[in-house]
Amino acid sequence: MKEQMLDLLSKNATTLSTTDILINFSVALAIGMLIFISYRTAHTRVVYSARFNVTLLMLTMVTTLVMSVIGNNVALSLGMVGALSIVRFRTAVKDPRDTAYIFWCIAVGICCGVSSYEVAAIGSVFIFVLMVVFGMVQDNHRYLLVIRGKRSNEKEIISTVNEFYNNKAILKVNNTTDDNTEFIYELTQKILNKAKNKGDISEKLYNECKADTVNIVCQSDSIG
């Protein structure tokens, strides 16, 4: 048993010919370009990062390189796991979909590195379609309406906001001092769209309630 384990650990990976290596990297490059196009198409807002998109392409190639070296060598694969375990990535992910793209690149690189082109191609086509389709799904952003004014005008401010948004605005915060007051309401895009034909809430608050400042802030988990 001991000899069998040593033989398994010391077994060398299947030697790839130059032609096999070139084919592996060519297929990885082709599918990596598909990933590149998918990321560019799905990210149409300012969250799109050209550098990150190029990094995805390079990640596909690097993973293919690693898998071409490892092959079926158990000892080398264990050593690679140990080496990679010390790597720590601290870069914040701007969009949750970026994580899916990273795993997509790694999966394609693994498939191409072991010459499983059919799996890489078919899987990438399905993922490409899903990414493009679901890339059109937009976040239901929350908006914060922040109003500051005199405390003596509290009732007028509350009445104006409730009337303007048909009692749909949710009061989250009400801070007061001896002279001043601050209201923070939570709104959705749907509520804002319905109130568009009523004019500008800021003008009403300034003119009718003597508000000092009126701000609408988009609250989102991702940078958009």
N, C-alpha and C positions, 0 to 999 in steps of 0.2 A: 504494500500500500504506500509506504514511504517513497519507494522508487517511482511509483506511478505518479504521485503528487509532484515530485521533483521534475519528472519528465514533462508533466503538463505545464508547470511553471516556466520551464526552460525552453519550451517549444517555440520556435521562431515563427513569425508571421509569414504567410504566403508571399513570396517575392513577386511584386508587380512589375510587369514589363513597362518600358517607356511608353508604349502605345496605350496600355491600360491607364497609366497615370495621366496622360494627356486627355483621354476620354473622360476620366473622372472629373478633372478640373474644367473641361469644356462644358460638360453637362451641369456642373455646379454653377458655372458662370451664367449659363443660359437661364437656369431656374432662379439664380440670384437676381438677374435682370427683371424677371417676372415679379419677384418680390419688390424690387425697386419701383417698378411701375405701379404695383398695387398700393404701396405705401404712399406714393406721390398722389395717386388718384383718390385714396380714402381720406387723406389729410389735406383738405382744401382751405383750412383756416390758418391763422397766424401760428398755430401750434406746430405746423410743419417745419421740420429741421432737415435741411439738405445734408448736413454733416452726419446726422444720425442715419439718414437713408443710405449714404455711402458706407457707413459703418456696418449696416445690415448686410450689404453685399460682401464686404470684406470678412465678416463673421462667417458667412457661408463658405468662403474659400478656405479660411483658416481651419474650420471644423473638418472640411474635406481633407486637408493636409494632415491633421492629427489622426483621423481615422485611417488614412492610407498608411501611416507609420505603424499604428497599433495593430490593425488587422485582427488576427485571432491569438495574439501573444498575450496570455493572461498576466504574466509578470510585468510586461510593459504597461498594460492597461491599469494595473494596480498602482504602479509608480506614477502614472499620469494623474490618477485620481488623487493621490497624495500630494502631488505638486500643485494641482489646481485648487486643493482645499485651502491653501494659504492665501488665495486671491480674494480680495474683498472689494466689491463695487459699491461706491457711495453716491453714484449719480442718480439724482431724482428722476423718476419716470413722469414725464409731463402728461401723458395720455395713457390710460389703462390698456389701450390696444397695443401700445408699444411692446408690452410684455409678450403678447401673442406673436408679434413679429419676430422677436428675439428667439423664441422657442421654435418658430417656423424655420428660421435660418439654421439653427443647430440641427434640427431634424433632417433638413435637406442635406446638410454637410455630412451627417452620419450615413445617410442613404447613399450618397455619391461616393463617399470614402470606401464603402464596402461593395460598390458597383451595383447597388439595387436601384437602377435608374427608373424602372417601371413604377416602383412604389413612390419614389420622389416626384415623378412627373404627374401621376394620377392624383396623388394627395395634394400637390401644389395647385393643380387646376381647381379642385374642389375648394381649397382654402382661399384661392384667389377670388373666386366668384363670391364666396361668403363675405370676405373682407370688403369687397367693393360694394356689395349690396348693403351690408350692415354699416358700412362707413357713412351712408347717407343718414343714418339715425342720429339725430341731434339731441343733446342733453336738454332736459326740462329745467332750465336755469331758474334759480330763485333770485328775486330782486328785493333789496332792502330800501325802503323809503324812509329817509332820515330827516326829521323836521325839528328845527330849533326855533323857539320864540319866547314871548313873554308868558309867564305863568297865568296872568290874568286872561289870556286868550285860549286856554286849554280847551274849553267847551266848544269854541268855534272851530278849532283845529280838528277835534275828534268828529264833530258833526260834518265838516267839509269832506274829510277823508272817507267817512262811511257813505256819504251821499254819492261821492264821485265814483267809488268802486263798488257800490251796491252792497255794502256790508261784507264784502269778500276779503278785504284787507285784514290780515291777522296782526294784532298788536303784540309785539314781542318784548319791547322794552319801553319803560316810561321813567325817565330820570328827571328829578325836579330839584331846584334850589329855591331860595327865598324869592328870587325875581324871575328866574328862567325855567324853561321846561324843554325836554327832549323826548320825541316819540320815534320809535323804530318799528315800522310795519313790514311784514313779509308779504311779497306779491309773487305771482307766477306770470309767465309769459301770456297765458290765456287771459288772465285778469287785465293785464296791460292792453292787450289787443282789443278787448271789449270796451275799454275806456277811451280808446283813441278818438272816437267821434265826439267826445265831450270837451275836447280842448286840452289845455296844459294845466296839470294839477299845480305846478309851481306858481303860475300866474294867479290862480284862485287863492292859494295860501298866502301869497304876498299881498294881494289886494284886499281880500276879505278877512284874513286872520292876522295880518301884520306879522307874518313869520319872518324871522331873521335869516335863516338859511334853509334850503330844501335840496336834498341830494338823493339820487337814485343810484344804488350800487348793485352790480351784478355779483351774486354769490355763487361761485362754482368751485368744484373740487379740482378741476383741471385748468390749466392755463389756456384761455381761449380768447 
